[in-house]
Amino acid sequence: MIKTVFCYAYPSSALFVIALLILFIGVAYFIRAYRHNHITTGLTIAIAVSLTIRLFTSSDHYLHDWDEKYHALVAKHLADHPLTPMLYEDPVRPYDYHDWTNNHIWLSKPPIGLWGMALSIKLFGTHEYAVRLPALLYSLLSVLLVFQIGRSLFDDRTALIAAMLTGTHGMLTDLASGRLSSDGIETCFLFVMNVGWYYLFKIRTTEFTWMNYIVFGAITGMAFLTKWQPSLLLLVVSFTLHIHRANIFRTILGHALSLVTAAIPVLLWYQHCHQNFPAETNHMMQAIFHPLHLNDPHNDATWYTYPTVFGNYFGYTTYLLIAYVVYLSIKTKERKWIVLSAWIIIPFFIFQIAEIKRGTYLMIFAPAIFLIIGYFLQHHITWRKIPLRLLATISVIFIAGYSIEKLYLFSSKSQTTPDWTIRIKEAHPQPGSVIYNEPHYIEMMFYHEVTAYP
């Protein structure tokens, strides 16, 4: 493992001002490029603004509680043992394998997102920046993918707006910077899903060959090994799309082929885990096959949680835009409206009936929301005397306000180096030692070669 040299700093006022200037100037030039139809320039600016935001929000010199520190520690161990995901590498106390915050073999998340972190740690050492680097790359690539998806379904200008919203949305930024639950794992998952959407939409339904179904199934399998069941939305939306345009029998066989292809890497991982970690694997399978009934003592969500947070994330006016899209999908049966309706409504309904509700789950259909907003921003459409362009503009204002708030410019979260992380990083414990009564025991094990307990 590469030894990391730690340094600590608060962002200076000068750098803070420079970052803000880059953002404001970037947004101004993006609007100018959009108005003059300079698509390549606009996309370049969108990526530059996205990168600036992520570099700023990823500058915290500590591992965040949920769930970044756990992912970081497991990834550190995967760097040395790629097929053995472990939280505690050498536990000296008895542990409960049901408790994912204190166990040995760690199967709470699938391996692909963790392997990306592990490779980064292997290359750059045990530093929080190494943990966040893969997510930064995934999120920037997602900006490009959403642009290409928008091109396939609509046009360059709609795609450009959707790309900019993808790169600047506060929730996606928080995930990529490790500040929110699921952090880089969720960002990796959304990236793989965007690869799937891009592949699905760039090929006309009537031209989908058997090889296309195999490749699409492989992408779905990769997504499953990043975030489990939500990946199956790819197959559901694809089936909804193809059933209206292609031969029914061929559509069923094609998606069966995709499902079998997706299952191959999943079954290989399951077989490896079951052979080597049978008890933990059985517990993992219960979580996979009974997701709607899982409960979390920290979960205090209600039936109105998702309708409320959706409005906070995307603007309450977006509900009316989605309603019109559903209306268009029924009336016109056009490919793009059917796809967007299914992409949003199916996961929203499934997440709504689940016991555990987390706002990050809604990001699975964020690109669809951004494409809808981008489309109505540039088309003068009135529905029942409601100007949809005005609603889309209000939605953008909601998103901009939420995204600025998520930068934590004037809150205590802007502090990037708490005292405890300095204490841990400057410690020099004997490698292989066991440390007790350490409140930040996960971080202690990440930065040092020790076993630690609270």
N, C-alpha and C positions, 0 to 999 in steps of 0.2 A: 504494500500500500504506500502511495506517495505521501511523504510527510508534508503537512500544510503549515505555512507560516501565517499566523493570525495577525490581523491588524484591525483596529477599531476606529471608527470615525463617525461623527454626525455630519450629515450633508451641510456644507457651508451655505451661508445666505447667498453668496454669489452663484454657486452651482444651482441652488434652488431657483433663483431668478432666471438663470440661463435656461433651465429645463422648461419653466413656464413660458418663456419667450419662444422657445422652439415649438412648443405646443400651439400657442396662439398664432404664430406666423405660419406654421404648417397647416393649421385648419383654414386660415385665410387663403393661402395659396391653393389648397385643395378645392375650396369653393370656386376660386377663379378658374382652375383647370376644368372643373366640372361644367361650369357655364360655357367655357369655350370648347368643350368637347375634346379636351386633351387627355385622353383616357390613360395612356401610358404614364404621363406625368402625374396625373391624379393618383394612380395606383402606387407609384413610387413614393409619393408624399404620404399616402395612407400607411404604407409599411414603415416609413421613417417615423411617423407620429406614433405608431403602435410600438415600435422599438423603444422610443424615448420614454413612453409611459411605463413599459415593462422594466426597463433598466432602473427607473426611479422607484417603482413599487417593489422591485426585487432586492433593494439595497439594505433590507433589514439584516443586521449582523447576528441573527439568532434563528433557531428553528421554531416554527410556530407550533402551538399545542395540538391543534386538530387539523389534519392528521399528519402534517409534514414531518414531525420529529420521528414518528413511528415508521413512516415510509423511508425516511433517510437511514434509520438504523438497519432496517431489513435490507435496503439496497446496499449498504456498506458490507453486510455479510454476504450478499449475493455476489458482490465483486470478487470474493474469494471462493465462494461455493455456489455457482450459478444455478444449480438444480436443487438447492436446499434453502428455502426461504426461512430465515430465523430472526426472531426478535432478540431473545437471549441466546447468545452463542454457546455459552457454558453455564447454564443455571446451576446454582449451588443450593437453592431452596426448592422445596416442592412447588409445583405450579399447577394451575387449572387451565387445561388447553382450551376451555370455553372462553376464557378471558383474553381477548386479543391484545389487551394493553400490558399483559404481564406473562405471556407464555413463551414457549421455546420455538416450536415449529409454527410459522405464521402464514396461514392460508386465507387470511381475511380478504386479500385482494389478489386477483390473477397476476401472472408473472410479467407480462410484456411491458407495462409501464414501469415496473420496478427494475427490469433489466436495463431500460434506458438510463435510469438514475445510476444503476450499478456501473455501467460502462463509463459514465461521466465521472463518477467517484474514482474509478480505476485509473482514469486518465489524468484527473486534476486534483485528486486528494480529498480528504474528509473536510470539506468546507461547504457551507450552506449554498454558496454560489454554484458549486458543482452539482448540488442536488437540484437546483432550479434551472440550470442551463437547458436540459432537454425540454422542459415545459415552455421555455422562452422560444425555442426553435419550433416546437409543435404549433404554438399559437401564431407565430408569424407565417408559417406555412399554411395554417388554416385561413388566414386572410387571403392568400393567393387562391386557395381552393374554393372559398366562398365566391370570389370574383369569377372563377371559371364556371361554377355552378350557375351563377346569375346569368352569365353569357349563354349557357345552354338552355335555360328556361325563358329568359327574357331578352335583354340587350345589354350593351356595354355600360350605359349610364345607370341602369338599375343595379347592375353588378358592382359598379364602383361605389355607390352609396352603401350597399350591403357589406362590401369589404371594409369600408371605413368604420361602419358601426361595429363590425366584428372585431376590429383592431382596437377600438376605444371603449367598448362596453365595460362598465365597472366590475360586473361579476366575473367576466372572462379574464379581466386583468388581475383581479384578486386571486382567482384560481391559479393562473400561471405564475404568480409571485409567491405562492405557498401560504397565503393568508387565510384561506378558507378550507373547510373540510373537503377532502379528496384531492385538493391541490393539483400537483403535477400528474397524478393518475387520471383525474377527470379530464385534464387538458389533453393528455395523450389519447384518451378515449374519444374525445370530441374530434381530434385530428383524424383518427382512423375512421370514424364515422363520416367525416367530410370526404375522405378518400373514397369511401363507398358511395356517397351521394354523387360525387363527381363522376365516378365510373358509370353509375346507373344512368345519369342524365345526359352524358355525352354521346351515348349510343341510342339510336332510335329503337323503340320497342319492337318494331317489325324486323330489325336487323340483329337482334340479340341471338347470337349463336350458342351452341352447346359449350364452347370454350368460354364465352362470356359468362355463362352461368357458373362455370367452374371457378373462374377468377373472382366473380362476385361472391361466391361462397367462401373462397379463401379469405377475402377481406372481412367477411362477416365473422369467420372463425377467429381472425386476429382481433377484431373488436370484442368478441366474447371473452377472449383471454386477456382483455384489458379492463372490462367492467361488467362481465357476466351478462345477465338477461336483457338489459336495454338494447344490446347490439342487434337483437332479433327484429327490431323496428326496421332495419334495412330490408329484410326479407318481406315483412308485412307490407311496407310501402311499395316495394318492387312488384309484389303480387297484385296489389290494388291497381298499380299502373298498367301492368301487362294484361290483366284480365279483360280490360276494356279495348285493347288494340290488337291482341294476338290470338291465335288459336287456343281455345281453353285447354285442350288436352296437352298441347305443347307447353303452355304456361305452367300447368301443374307438374309435368315431368321436369321442366327446366328448374323450377324452384325446389323440387325434390332433390335434384342433382346438386343445387347450391347448398341445400341443407346437409346433405351427406358430406360434401366437401368441407363445409364449416365444421362438421362434427369430428373430422379426422384429427386436426391438431388438438382439439379439446379433449378427445378421448385419449390421445397420447399423454397429455399432461395429467389427466385423471388417473390413468394406469400407473404412471410414475409415482404420483402422490399416494395412491391407495396401496401400492406395494411397499412404500417406504414409511408412510405416515398414516396408517389406516384409521386411527381414532380421529385425528384432526381432519382427515378427508371426509369421513362420515358426517362430521359436524358441518363441514363446508357444504356438503351436498344438501343437507337439511336447509341451510340458508338459501341455496340456489333454487330449490324446488318449492319452498314455502315463503317466498319473499313478501307476499301481501300480508302475512300474519305475524311477521317479525315485529318485536316491540323493542323499544329503547327507553330505559328509565329517564334519559335526558330529553326525550321527545315529548313536547307539550303541544303538538300541532292539533288543529281542529279542522272541521270540514271547510272552513273558509280561509285556511292558511294559503293554499295555492292561488285561489282567485285574488287574494289580497297582494301576495308577493309578486304575482304576474303583473299586476298594475304598477307596482313599485319598480319592477325591472324594465318593463316595456311601455308603460303608459296605459292608462285605462282606456284611452281612445282607441288603442289597438284592438280591443275587443270588437268594436264596430267594423274595423277593417277586416278582421277575420270572418265576421259574420257575412260580410259581402263576398269574400272569397268562397265561402261555403255555398252561398247562393249561386255564384258563377259556376262552381263545379257541378252543381245539380242542373243548372239551366243549359250550360254550353257543353259540358262533358269534355272540356279541354284538358289536355295532359297536365299543364302547369298548375291549374287550379285544383285538380283532383289530388295531385302530389302534395301540394302545400297544405290542403285540408287534412289529409291523412297524416302527414308529417307532424302536425300540431295536435290534432284532436285525439288521436289514438294514445300517445304517451301521456297526455294531460289526463285523460280519463283513467288510465291504469294507475298513474301516480296518485290520483285523487282518492281511489278506493284503498290504497295501501295504508298500513298503520303508521309507518315512518314517513314523514314528509320533510324534505330538505329542498331549499330553494335552488341549490346547485343542480338538482335533477332536471329542472326546466330548461337548462342550457342545451339540452339535446335538440330542441327545435328552435334555438335562437337564430340560426341562419335563415330558416323559413320566415320568421318574423321580420328580419332585416330585409329580406327580398320583397316581402309584401309592402313594407314601409317605403322602400326605394322605388317600387313600381308606382305607388299612388302619389309619391312626391312629384312625379313628372307628368302625370296624366290628369287632365281636368275632367273628373268623373263625378257626377252627382247621383246619389242614391237616396230616393225619398226626400229630396230637397236638402240632403246633407252633402256638402262639398268634401269629398274624401281627401283631397289634397290638403285641406286645412287640418283634418284629423291626423294625417300623416305628419304634418309639421308639428302639431302638438305632441305627438308621440316622440319625435326626435328631441324636442325640448325636454320632455320627461327623461329620456335616456341620457341626454347630456347632463342634466342636473344630478341624476343618480350617479353617473360616472365620475363627475367632478367630486361629489361627496365621498366616493370610494377611494379617492386619492389620499384622504386623511391629511389634507394640507395643514389644517389648524387644530388637530386633535392630538391626544397623547400618543396615538398610534404612530405618529410621525417620528417618534424617538426610535432610532434604529439599533441602539446598543444598550440594553438594560444591564444593570450591575452584575446580575447573576451569570450572564453569559461571559463577561470578562473574567469573573472568578474561575469559571470552569475552564476556559481556554488557557488561562495562565497557570493552571494547576499542572503539576508534574507527577502524577501518580505512577507507582511502579507497574509496568505492564504485567497483566495477569492477576493483579490484586483484586480483592473484593471490598467494595465500599458500601457502608450502610448509612442510613439516615441522610441520604442525598435527595432533596426535593426534586431536583431536575436529573433524575437517574438515567432517563433515556438519552438526554443530551450528553451526559457524562460518558456513556458507553459509545456514543457516536464519535466524539472528539478524541477519546482515549481508548486504549486497548485494556479495558477493565470490565468487571462485572459490578453493577451498582444496583442498590435497592433503596426504596424510599424509607 
